[in-house]
Amino acid sequence: MNKFEQRIGEIDKDTKFRYYTKDLIRRHSDKKHSILPYEIDVKDVYSILKDLNINENEKYVVFFNFEFVVVLKKLGVSLNNIIFISGERKFYGFIRNNFGKFGLKTILFDTKQYQKYKSRKKWKNYIMKKIGKLNEYVVVGNIPFTINETDSDNSIKIGNDFVKMIQSSTNKYCYILRWKADSKHFINDIILNKNLQKIVFHKKSIFDIHTNINTCHIVGNEKETDKFVFTDNISDDAIELNKVENVVLSSNVMESYEKDTTKLTLGDFWTRGTKYLKDIDLEYNDGRYKVIYSLGNWDTDSFNYTTDDIESSTIGKWKILFPLNGGGKSMKLAGPEYSVIYNVVSLSFETEEQCKKVFKWCKEINLPELLNKLRTSGQNNKVLFDKISIPNEII
């Protein structure tokens, strides 16, 4: 039994350490200006860091979750060898005053600091100047993926910048980030990174966040490879995959694959309407176009439509329909006399024969279930449908 397994076994039996860590963080934190307010159980931190093979003689930079500092200390790393990037001011003061005397260096980077050094170059230079030479450290922890500017839903995505900053400055890392494995950024900066060794999908959530937001952690080291291991955090399933742009990662690990780029995909037939439901008067029934605005119950063939004089998207084409906001089982067939609005996704085809042939195949492979395994967001977007190649005999 290695030290990770031993520690996890110990905290399974005695939860005092876990509760002590949570209580310490909550008592001394003020999330008002926190750049990353999510807590994580130290048990999950142990499970994440076991992929990195912690070396007590190396130096570490911890991003935003103090739980990683606690676990590193428990694994024998001296506080003199750790720099902690704190995401909120009150906690920063507490840690600096109480742990600084034992050698822990703490750097503040909360939303106020972000606003002060708002441009990408300035805030990254601020952090790098405080740390020193990042290539002398192993990076662990958790990075934010947005910055909330106001109390509205508007936000600025900065996760990509954190990834680029870390992976361009060090080749040994183990940190948490949002699960967006089909984005160009994730593919180019993470999957194709020469030092990537492993991606672990968090099938069991480690944060109390919205169900449509998933996370993962990535592991890299000095060894340069053209393959990586993909697994999850609840099973022994693991698959070795090539570092290629057309790799498709599934929440069911063993169903991941390389997409055949020589074939058409469902994404090649993907479209949607242009008008929102709020812009169509459902009481007005004299428009020239029959406009589908919702699919109704998944287990019926019917759908809901009204009429409109403007929304003509997909008129004249046979189509397979899905709701834009996915996750359900709805998949329906509609003829060329109908158009669709913005929140209805359509796979549109020139002929009835072609459309019905693809529709039959989609039923055979249980497409809605397959989409749920491959999705990284709550929408049935084109990126999602592009993951599924259509056999040559179908189209």
C-alpha positions as CSV (number, residue, x, y, z in Angstrom):
1,M,0.0,0.0,0.0
2,N,1.5,3.4,-1.0
3,K,1.2,6.6,1.0
4,F,-1.8,7.8,-1.0
5,E,-3.8,4.7,-0.4
6,Q,-2.8,4.7,3.2
7,R,-3.9,8.4,3.7
8,I,-7.2,7.8,1.9
9,G,-7.9,4.8,4.1
10,E,-7.1,6.8,7.2
11,I,-9.5,9.7,6.4
12,D,-12.2,7.2,5.5
13,K,-12.0,5.8,9.0
14,D,-11.4,9.1,10.8
15,T,-13.2,12.1,9.2
16,K,-11.9,14.6,11.8
17,F,-9.1,15.8,9.4
18,R,-11.6,16.4,6.6
19,Y,-14.0,18.3,8.7
20,Y,-11.2,20.3,10.3
21,T,-10.0,21.4,6.9
22,K,-13.5,22.4,5.7
23,D,-14.2,24.3,9.0
24,L,-10.9,26.2,8.8
25,I,-11.6,27.3,5.2
26,R,-15.2,28.3,5.9
27,R,-14.5,30.2,9.1
28,H,-11.8,32.3,7.6
29,S,-13.2,32.9,4.1
30,D,-15.3,35.6,2.6
31,K,-16.5,34.5,-0.9
32,K,-17.7,38.0,-1.9
33,H,-14.6,38.8,-4.1
34,S,-13.3,35.2,-4.5
35,I,-12.1,34.3,-7.9
36,L,-12.9,30.7,-7.3
37,P,-15.3,29.9,-4.5
38,Y,-15.7,26.1,-4.8
39,E,-14.6,23.9,-1.9
40,I,-13.2,20.4,-2.5
41,D,-13.0,17.4,-0.1
42,V,-9.5,16.5,0.9
43,K,-10.3,12.9,0.0
44,D,-10.8,14.0,-3.6
45,V,-7.5,15.9,-3.5
46,Y,-5.7,12.8,-2.4
47,S,-7.3,10.9,-5.3
48,I,-6.2,13.6,-7.8
49,L,-2.6,14.0,-6.6
50,K,-2.0,10.3,-6.6
51,D,-1.7,10.6,-10.4
52,L,1.2,12.9,-10.0
53,N,3.6,10.9,-7.8
54,I,4.4,13.6,-5.2
55,N,8.1,14.2,-4.6
56,E,8.8,15.7,-1.2
57,N,11.9,17.5,-2.6
58,E,10.1,19.3,-5.4
59,K,8.6,22.8,-5.2
60,Y,4.8,23.4,-5.8
61,V,2.5,26.2,-6.8
62,V,-1.0,25.6,-5.6
63,F,-3.8,27.5,-7.5
64,F,-6.8,28.7,-5.4
65,N,-7.8,25.6,-3.3
66,F,-6.0,25.5,0.0
67,E,-7.0,21.9,0.4
68,F,-4.1,21.1,-1.9
69,V,-1.7,22.8,0.4
70,V,-3.0,20.7,3.3
71,V,-2.7,17.4,1.4
72,L,0.8,18.2,0.2
73,K,1.9,18.9,3.7
74,K,0.4,15.6,4.9
75,L,2.3,13.9,2.1
76,G,5.6,15.3,3.4
77,V,6.1,18.4,1.4
78,S,7.6,21.3,3.5
79,L,5.6,24.5,3.5
80,N,8.9,26.2,2.5
81,N,8.5,24.4,-0.9
82,I,4.9,25.6,-1.5
83,I,3.5,28.8,-3.0
84,F,-0.3,29.3,-2.5
85,I,-2.3,31.5,-4.9
86,S,-5.2,32.6,-2.8
87,G,-8.4,33.6,-4.6
88,E,-9.9,35.8,-1.9
89,R,-8.7,38.6,0.4
90,K,-9.8,37.6,3.9
91,F,-8.5,34.0,3.6
92,Y,-5.2,35.4,2.1
93,G,-4.7,37.5,5.2
94,F,-5.4,34.6,7.5
95,I,-3.1,32.1,5.7
96,R,-0.3,34.7,5.4
97,N,-0.4,35.6,9.1
98,N,-0.8,32.0,10.4
99,F,1.2,29.9,7.9
100,G,3.7,32.4,6.6
101,K,5.8,32.0,9.7
102,F,6.2,28.3,8.9
103,G,7.5,29.1,5.4
104,L,4.4,29.1,3.2
105,K,4.4,32.0,0.6
106,T,0.9,33.2,-0.2
107,I,0.0,35.4,-3.2
108,L,-3.3,37.2,-3.5
109,F,-5.3,37.1,-6.8
110,D,-9.0,37.8,-6.2
111,T,-11.5,39.6,-8.4
112,K,-10.2,43.0,-7.2
113,Q,-6.6,42.1,-8.3
114,Y,-8.0,40.9,-11.6
115,Q,-9.8,44.2,-12.2
116,K,-6.6,46.1,-11.3
117,Y,-4.5,44.1,-13.8
118,K,-7.4,43.4,-16.1
119,S,-5.6,43.0,-19.5
120,R,-4.4,39.4,-20.1
121,K,-0.8,40.3,-20.3
122,K,-0.9,42.4,-17.1
123,W,-2.6,39.9,-14.8
124,K,-0.5,37.0,-16.0
125,N,2.7,39.1,-15.6
126,Y,1.5,40.0,-12.1
127,I,1.2,36.4,-11.1
128,M,4.4,35.3,-12.8
129,K,6.4,38.1,-11.2
130,K,5.1,37.1,-7.8
131,I,5.9,33.4,-8.3
132,G,9.3,33.8,-10.0
133,K,10.3,31.0,-12.4
134,L,7.2,28.8,-12.8
135,N,9.3,26.2,-14.6
136,E,11.0,25.5,-11.2
137,Y,7.7,24.4,-9.8
138,V,5.0,21.7,-10.1
139,V,1.6,23.2,-10.6
140,V,-1.4,21.7,-8.8
141,G,-4.8,22.9,-7.8
142,N,-7.9,24.3,-9.5
143,I,-8.2,27.1,-12.0
144,P,-11.3,29.3,-12.7
145,F,-13.0,29.3,-16.1
146,T,-14.9,32.6,-15.8
147,I,-14.7,36.0,-14.0
148,N,-18.0,37.5,-13.1
149,E,-17.9,41.2,-14.0
150,T,-21.2,42.1,-12.3
151,D,-24.2,40.5,-10.6
152,S,-25.6,39.7,-14.1
153,D,-25.0,36.5,-16.0
154,N,-22.2,38.2,-18.0
155,S,-18.8,36.7,-17.5
156,I,-15.3,36.7,-19.0
157,K,-13.7,33.3,-19.7
158,I,-10.2,33.2,-18.4
159,G,-9.7,29.5,-18.0
160,N,-8.0,29.2,-21.4
161,D,-5.5,31.8,-20.4
162,F,-4.6,30.0,-17.2
163,V,-4.1,26.8,-19.1
164,K,-1.8,28.5,-21.6
165,M,0.1,30.3,-18.8
166,I,0.7,27.1,-16.9
167,Q,1.5,24.7,-19.7
168,S,3.8,27.2,-21.5
169,S,5.8,27.7,-18.2
170,T,6.1,24.2,-16.7
171,N,5.9,20.6,-17.9
172,K,4.8,19.0,-14.7
173,Y,1.2,19.7,-13.5
174,C,-1.9,18.2,-12.1
175,Y,-4.9,20.6,-11.9
176,I,-8.6,20.8,-12.2
177,L,-10.4,22.5,-15.1
178,R,-13.8,22.6,-16.7
179,W,-14.7,19.6,-18.9
180,K,-14.9,21.0,-22.5
181,A,-13.1,18.2,-24.3
182,D,-14.6,19.1,-27.7
183,S,-13.5,22.8,-27.7
184,K,-10.6,23.8,-30.0
185,H,-8.8,25.2,-26.9
186,F,-9.0,21.9,-25.1
187,I,-7.8,19.9,-28.1
188,N,-5.0,22.2,-29.1
189,D,-3.7,23.3,-25.7
190,I,-4.4,20.2,-23.6
191,I,-4.8,17.0,-25.6
192,L,-2.1,17.9,-28.1
193,N,0.3,19.1,-25.4
194,K,3.5,17.0,-25.6
195,N,3.7,16.5,-21.9
196,L,0.1,15.4,-21.2
197,Q,0.0,12.0,-19.6
198,K,-3.5,11.6,-18.4
199,I,-7.0,13.1,-18.4
200,V,-9.4,12.1,-15.7
201,F,-13.1,12.9,-16.2
202,H,-15.0,13.6,-13.0
203,K,-17.9,11.3,-13.4
204,K,-18.5,11.8,-9.7
205,S,-18.7,15.5,-9.2
206,I,-16.2,17.0,-6.8
207,F,-17.8,20.4,-6.6
208,D,-21.3,21.6,-5.7
209,I,-22.0,23.3,-9.0
210,H,-24.7,23.2,-11.8
211,T,-25.3,19.7,-13.2
212,N,-24.6,20.9,-16.7
213,I,-21.0,21.9,-15.6
214,N,-18.6,19.0,-15.5
215,T,-14.9,19.0,-14.5
216,C,-11.8,16.9,-15.0
217,H,-8.2,17.0,-14.1
218,I,-5.1,16.7,-16.3
219,V,-1.7,15.3,-15.5
220,G,1.6,16.1,-17.2
221,N,5.2,15.5,-16.6
222,E,8.6,15.7,-18.3
223,K,8.1,12.7,-20.5
224,E,7.0,13.7,-24.0
225,T,4.6,11.2,-25.6
226,D,2.2,10.9,-28.5
227,K,-0.4,9.1,-26.5
228,F,-2.3,9.7,-23.2
229,V,-4.5,7.8,-20.8
230,F,-8.2,8.6,-20.4
231,T,-10.1,7.5,-17.4
232,D,-12.7,8.6,-14.8
233,N,-12.7,9.1,-11.0
234,I,-15.1,6.3,-10.1
235,S,-14.0,3.2,-12.0
236,D,-11.0,1.2,-13.2
237,D,-11.9,1.9,-16.8
238,A,-8.9,3.4,-18.8
239,I,-8.1,3.7,-22.4
240,E,-4.9,4.8,-24.2
241,L,-5.6,7.3,-27.0
242,N,-3.5,9.0,-29.6
243,K,-2.9,12.8,-29.3
244,V,-4.9,13.7,-32.4
245,E,-7.4,16.4,-33.2
246,N,-10.1,14.0,-34.1
247,V,-10.2,12.1,-30.8
248,V,-13.6,12.0,-29.2
249,L,-13.9,11.5,-25.4
250,S,-17.0,10.0,-23.9
251,S,-18.3,10.1,-20.3
252,N,-18.3,6.4,-20.7
253,V,-14.5,6.1,-21.0
254,M,-14.3,2.9,-23.0
255,E,-16.6,4.3,-25.7
256,S,-14.1,7.0,-26.6
257,Y,-12.7,6.8,-30.1
258,E,-11.0,8.5,-33.1
259,K,-13.5,10.0,-35.5
260,D,-13.2,8.9,-39.1
261,T,-12.6,12.3,-40.9
262,T,-13.1,10.8,-44.3
263,K,-16.9,10.4,-43.7
264,L,-19.7,12.9,-43.3
265,T,-20.9,13.7,-39.8
266,L,-24.3,14.5,-38.4
267,G,-22.9,18.0,-37.9
268,D,-22.7,18.5,-41.6
269,F,-26.5,18.5,-41.7
270,W,-27.0,20.6,-38.5
271,T,-28.8,23.9,-38.5
272,R,-31.4,25.8,-36.5
273,G,-33.8,28.7,-36.9
274,T,-33.1,32.4,-36.5
275,K,-36.0,33.7,-34.5
276,Y,-36.5,33.2,-30.8
277,L,-39.8,32.0,-29.4
278,K,-40.5,35.3,-27.8
279,D,-40.4,37.0,-31.2
280,I,-43.2,34.8,-32.6
281,D,-46.8,35.6,-31.6
282,L,-48.3,32.2,-30.8
283,E,-51.8,33.6,-31.0
284,Y,-51.2,34.8,-34.6
285,N,-52.2,32.0,-37.0
286,D,-52.2,33.6,-40.4
287,G,-48.5,33.5,-41.2
288,R,-47.4,31.7,-44.4
289,Y,-44.8,29.4,-42.7
290,K,-45.6,26.6,-40.2
291,V,-42.9,27.1,-37.6
292,I,-42.0,24.3,-35.1
293,Y,-41.3,25.9,-31.7
294,S,-41.1,22.9,-29.4
295,L,-41.0,19.1,-29.7
296,G,-43.5,18.2,-26.9
297,N,-43.3,14.8,-25.2
298,W,-40.3,12.6,-26.3
299,D,-42.5,9.4,-26.7
300,T,-44.9,10.8,-29.3
301,D,-44.4,11.7,-33.0
302,S,-46.1,15.1,-32.6
303,F,-44.6,18.5,-32.1
304,N,-45.9,22.0,-31.5
305,Y,-46.0,24.6,-34.2
306,T,-47.5,28.0,-35.0
307,T,-47.2,30.3,-38.1
308,D,-45.0,33.2,-39.0
309,D,-44.4,35.4,-42.0
310,I,-40.6,35.5,-41.6
311,E,-39.1,32.4,-40.0
312,S,-38.5,30.1,-43.0
313,S,-35.4,28.2,-41.8
314,T,-35.3,24.6,-43.3
315,I,-38.5,25.1,-45.4
316,G,-38.4,22.7,-48.3
317,K,-36.2,20.1,-46.5
318,W,-36.9,17.0,-44.7
319,K,-35.5,17.1,-41.2
320,I,-34.7,15.3,-37.9
321,L,-35.5,17.5,-34.9
322,F,-33.9,17.9,-31.5
323,P,-34.3,20.6,-28.8
324,L,-31.4,23.0,-28.7
325,N,-31.1,22.5,-24.9
326,G,-30.4,18.8,-24.8
327,G,-30.1,16.0,-22.4
328,G,-33.4,14.4,-23.0
329,K,-34.7,11.7,-25.4
330,S,-36.6,13.8,-28.0
331,M,-35.8,13.1,-31.7
332,K,-38.5,13.6,-34.2
333,L,-39.2,13.6,-38.0
334,A,-40.7,16.6,-39.9
335,G,-41.5,17.2,-43.5
336,P,-40.5,20.1,-45.8
337,E,-43.6,22.1,-45.1
338,Y,-42.3,23.1,-41.7
339,S,-39.6,25.5,-40.6
340,V,-37.9,25.8,-37.1
341,I,-37.1,28.5,-34.7
342,Y,-33.8,29.2,-32.9
343,N,-34.2,26.7,-30.0
344,V,-35.1,23.8,-32.3
345,V,-32.1,21.9,-33.9
346,S,-32.6,20.4,-37.3
347,L,-30.6,17.8,-39.3
348,S,-31.9,18.9,-42.7
349,F,-31.9,16.7,-45.9
350,E,-32.8,17.3,-49.5
351,T,-34.9,14.1,-49.9
352,E,-37.4,12.2,-47.9
353,E,-35.6,8.9,-48.6
354,Q,-32.3,10.2,-47.3
355,C,-33.8,11.8,-44.2
356,K,-35.8,8.7,-43.2
357,K,-32.8,6.4,-43.8
358,V,-30.6,8.5,-41.4
359,F,-33.5,8.7,-39.0
360,K,-33.8,4.9,-38.9
361,W,-30.1,4.6,-38.3
362,C,-30.2,7.3,-35.5
363,K,-32.9,5.2,-33.8
364,E,-30.8,2.0,-34.2
365,I,-27.8,3.6,-32.4
366,N,-30.0,5.3,-29.8
367,L,-28.7,8.7,-30.8
368,P,-30.1,10.7,-27.9
369,E,-28.3,8.4,-25.4
370,L,-25.1,8.6,-27.4
371,L,-25.2,12.4,-27.5
372,N,-25.6,12.4,-23.7
373,K,-22.4,10.4,-23.4
374,L,-20.5,12.7,-25.7
375,R,-21.8,16.2,-24.6
376,T,-19.7,18.7,-22.7
377,S,-22.5,21.3,-22.4
378,G,-26.3,21.4,-22.0
379,Q,-26.8,22.1,-25.7
380,N,-27.2,20.0,-28.8
381,N,-24.7,22.2,-30.7
382,K,-23.0,21.5,-34.0
383,V,-19.7,20.6,-32.2
384,L,-21.6,17.7,-30.5
385,F,-23.1,16.3,-33.7
386,D,-19.8,16.7,-35.5
387,K,-18.5,13.9,-33.3
388,I,-20.7,11.3,-35.0
389,S,-19.7,10.0,-38.4
390,I,-22.3,8.5,-40.7
391,P,-21.6,5.1,-42.3
392,N,-21.1,5.3,-46.1
393,E,-24.0,2.9,-46.7
394,I,-26.4,5.3,-44.9
395,I,-25.6,8.4,-46.8
